[in-house]
Amino acid sequence: MNITEQEFEQFCRYLEQACGILLAKHKQYLVESRLGKILQEGEYKSLGDLVNTLSRPGNSELKEAVINAMTTNETLWFRDNHPYEILKNIILPELAESRSGQRLKIWSAACSTGQEPYSISMIIDEFKKVNSGVFRLGEEITATDICTRVLEKARAAEYEMLALGRGLSQERLKQFFEPGKNEAWSLKKEIKSRVRFRELNLLGLYTGIGPCDIVFCRNVLIYFSTERKRDILQKIHKTLRPGGFLLLGASESVADLNDLYEMIHCRPGIIYRAK
């Protein structure tokens, strides 16, 4: 498939408008590799032909397939480790004391195949075992992603050893998983039951999200323009309770939104408290 510069730019504009993802000029190879099957099966003459079809009303399934193909779903268990240590040693102890009479609500944005929200659930389980009686009204983790394909995998909560080996210790594997079908491992019910998954585009409305005590939005803002990042962070703030916590990726920040968020240095790591 030969993609002209004009067609590539046309597709980049469509993709950013549809889901916010910014594609760099040198990423043309990514479009060729990820959309090749869709172009072939749909018998589209060119990438421009595909974009023109996407732009017409009534092509929601095609749009979903294209977004699924172009979404980067890089994830692993307990990614970067220190955010989860901060969660266990700083955030949960504070919330256990200040909001003991409320249900703990957490949002995992851009959750991919479920490793992040399930890692959060494991941390909660470990915290509750050494702090009996906390969060008596329970915990609820809402996990969202724009990609329907990864959400199906996340809901199944079954992982092969290759995926489990990325960040999950043998101790936690034995504690939180049990042997499943076809050499896969199934997450135990008590960890899985805290998490509910739903489709959500970060560019759209956050209906039904919040009020949250904690929001994980890690390693996703890097794919958006400065203007869209700002808009997303403002909308996330509206989902947080006053004093709630936001955790971003290591290379991400709230930029100049100091009127909305207070930066907290945890050494290692930085978290943000909603004002």
N, C-alpha and C positions, 0 to 999 in steps of 0.2 A: 504494500500500500504506500503510494507516494502522496505525502501531505504537503500542500503548498503553504507558504508563509501566511497567506491571507486566510486560508482555511483554519490553520492553527490558531491565529489570533481570534477568529470568529468563535471557535470552540472555547478558547480561554475566557472570552467575555460571557459566553453562555454558562460555563461552569461556575464562574464567580457569582453570577446573578442567581444561579440555582441553589448553590450550597455554600458560597463564600470562599471556596478553595482558589488560591492564587497559584497559577502555574508559571514557572520561570521559562524564559525563552529556550533554554537548553533542555527542557523536559519534553520535547516533541517525541522522543523515542518512547516515553512513557505512554503517551496517547496511542502510538502505533501498536505497542505490545498489549495494552489493556483493552483496547476497543476493537482489535482485529477480529475477534470472534463475533461480536455484535454486528460489525460491518458486513462480514461474510454471510452470516445467517440471515440478516435482513436484506441482503442483496443491494446494499446502498452503493451507489456509483462512486461516492467520495465522502470524505468527512464533512464537507459542506452540505451534501445531500442529507446526511444524518442530522446535522444541526438544524437545517430547515424543517425537517420532520419533527424534531423535538420542540421547535418553536410553535408548532400548530397545536391547538387544543385537542384534548382527548388522547394523549399519548403518555399517560401516567406510568404505565408498566415499562415502557421504553425509557422514560426518564429515570425511573427507579433502577433499572438495569445499568444505565450509564453511570449514575452516581455510585452504585455499588462497586462498579468496576474501577472507578477513579479514586475511591476513598482509600487512604493509607490506613491499614489496621495493625500497625506495629504495637505490640503490647507484651507484657510479661508480668509475672507475679511479683508483688512488692517492689515495683519499679523504683529505683534509686534508694530504696530502703528507708532513708531518713524521714520521708513524709509519714511513714507508718509508725516510726518511733516517736515522732512528734504527736501523732494521733493518740498513741497509747499512753505516753508519759506526760503530755501537756494538755492537749485538748479534751480528751475524755475525762480526766480527773476534774478539770474545771467545770465541765458541763454536768458531771455527776453531782457536783455540789450546788451549782447555781440553777439547774433546771431539772432537779430530781422529780418534780411533780408533773413533768411533761414527757410526751413521747419523743424520743430522739429521732430527728429526721435528717437524712444525708442524701445529697444528690451527687451521683457520679456521671459527669457529662462526657460524652464521647467515650463510652465504656468498652467499645469494640466487642471482643468475644467473652467478656465477663471477668477477666482476671483482676481488674481494679476493684469493682464492687465486692467480689468474693474475698479479695484480700482484706478489704475494709471489714467485712463481716467476720473474718477469722480474728482480726485484731480485737473487735468488740467481744468476741467469745473469750479470748484469752484475758482481756481486761475484767470481764465479769466473773471469771473463775477465781480471781484473787481479790475481787471487790464485791463480795456477795451483797445482794440487796439493791444494787444500783440499777437505774433505768427500769423501774418496776412496771412502767407502762409500755415497755418494749422499745424496739428500734425498727426503723423503716428506711431502707436504702432504695431510692429511685435511680435506676441506671438507664441512660438514654444514649441513642446513637442514630445517625441519619441512615445508616446502612442496615437494611432489613436482613441481609444475609448473615451478618455477624450476630445480630440479635437472636436469630434462630439457634445458632451455636451456643450463645450465652445462656439461653433459657434451658437448653438440654443439660448443661453443666456436666458434660462428659469430655474428658481430655485424654489424649494419647500421651505416652511418656515423653515424647519430644517436646510437647508444649509444657508439660509439668516440670521438666528439667530446667525451664527458663525462669529461675528466681524462686522456685519452691523448694524448701529444705525437705530432707527425708523425714524429719520429725513431723513436720506439718502435713506431709503426704499421708503418713500413717494415722495422724490424728483426725484429719478432716475429710479423707477420701476412703472409698471402698472399691474393691475390684468390680468393674462393670463388664459390658459386652465387648467382644472383639479386641481384647487386650487394652481397652480404655479403662479409665478410672472415673468413678462417679462421685460428685461432691455430696457430702452427707446432708440430710434434710435440714438439720438445725442451722447450717450455714446458708444453705440455698433459700430457706424460707424467709429470710430477712429482705431479700432482694426482689424487686419487681422491675421488669424491663418494658420500655416503650420507645417507639420511634419518635425522634424529635430533631428538627433542623434548628441549629443555634441561631440562624438568621430569622427564624419565625417567632411566634408567640410561645411563652413558657407557661401556658395554661396548665393548671394542676400541679405545678412545681412550687414547693414551698408552702408555708414558711419553713426554711431550712436552718438547721444549726451549723451544718458543715457542707461546703461544696468543694468537690474535687473537679477541677477543670484543667487537667495537666497534659501538656504536650499536644495541644490542639490549636491554641491561639496563633502558633507559629505559622499556620497555613493561611491566615487571614490578613487583609490589608490593615493598616493602622486605624483607619476610620471604622472598619467593621469590628476590630478588637475592642475599641472604645465602646461601641454600641453594645457588644456582648457583655462586657464587664459592667456596664450600667444596668443592663437587664438582670444580670446575676445578682447585683446588689439588692434589687427589689425582691428577690426570692429569699434573701437572708434575713433572719431575725437580727435586731440590733445586737451587736456583740458576737454575731456568728462568724465563722471562720471560712476563708477561701484559701485553697491550696492550688498553686499553679506549677507548671514545669520549671525546671532549673534555669532555662533561658528565657522565661516569660516574666512579665511584671504588670502591675496595674498602671504603669506609665505616670501620667500627671493627675490621676484621679485621687489625689490626696484628701479631697473633701469627702470621699466615700469610704476610703479604706485607710486603716492604720497599719503600717508595716511593722512586723514583729520578727526580730532576729533570734533564731533558735540555736544556731551554731552547732551542727551544720543545719542549713536550711532557713528559708524565709517563709512566713505565712502572713496572711492579711486578715485583720479584724474589721468587720463592717461597722461603720460609724452610725 
